[in-house]
């Protein structure tokens, strides 16, 4: 696909192609592969389009240009709302989307579009969670945010909301995927969360501006949640719930699937427990159960970024480029002291660093562990990850 920056005229043609009645994403992408651009598609005759596999009705709809009025309206609404329109040929379009069977032709995005290129994990679950489910979602979202991952969910009530809020609470990154227009607030109770994500994260949808939240949109939305992510974590949900649909979509897309085990007497635990029982999902007790399953290149990238944050100005050795907080200075010394293959016990570390209190030592070790730079072994032993 081309990586050129798209003009407003380009965007208008992409929107017009997206809005052709009866033309789905797969047929549109076949046309793009053959004719290379939406402009070339709209210049083609009806007979040429039929020769490429379209029905006579689809070919007439394209050649008539009937979708351009709606496209112009959509373009203006997006401009007025500060919404970016990203085609599949836009350099900001997430590469992982291009791997799935039916990637969206166009995305509407409000907020920080750079997050579409970040390493992300989805956390999804029931709209009617138990206190246990809320606690699990919040803990995992917060810890994975600290590890440098973007949290993806659907901004629905319940588990989705808890995951988004926990990520924002750690000054982390989060993406909310809508089953309606990105300018449509749904559910209405999430006004404050909507505004927070628009400022500090990203709201994204494949549905046009102003599209209502029809029930049939949400299974379609779920493939975007999983498609954006390296993996999906299921936190509570019935056997045939939306989160179970998302898990199946993730499997089909070749994504990792994780599940938080729950109380066997709770209906809300049926979905994740069954996924674990049948081998469709990996059991998750803590954030490292997720990061340990990520591709090695992703884990190395997360470690490098965490190292730059915890140890600013260096790659883990040498002098810092500027003044450091005491905790970060201790973290630097600890990381240089720890080894990959020789576990060191907490008490021995305290003896090594004379004058450091146990609370300071534990805080520094915790920050390094949350950043993925070190790992804790049984008996309060610690080793360096890389």
Secondary structure, DSSP 4 states (H G I P E B T S, - for coil): ---PPPPHHHHHHHHHHHTSTT--HHHHHHHHHHHSSHHHHHHS-HHHHHHTT--HHHHHHHHHTTTHHHHHHHHHHHHHHT-EEEETTSTTS-GGGGGSTT--SEEEEEE-GGGGGS-EEEEEE-SS--HHHHHHHHHHHHHHHHTTPEEEE---TTHHHHHHHHHHHTT--EEEE-SS-TTS-SSGGGHHHHHHHHHHSEEEESSPTT----THHHHHHHHHHHHHSSEEEEES--TTSHHHHHHHHHHHTT-EEEE----TT-GGGHHHHHHHHTTSSEE-SSHHHHHTTS-HHHHHHHHHHHHHHHTTTSSSSS--SS---HHHHHHHHHHHH--SSS-EEHHHHHHHSTT--HHHHHHHHHHHHHTTSEEEETTTEEEE--
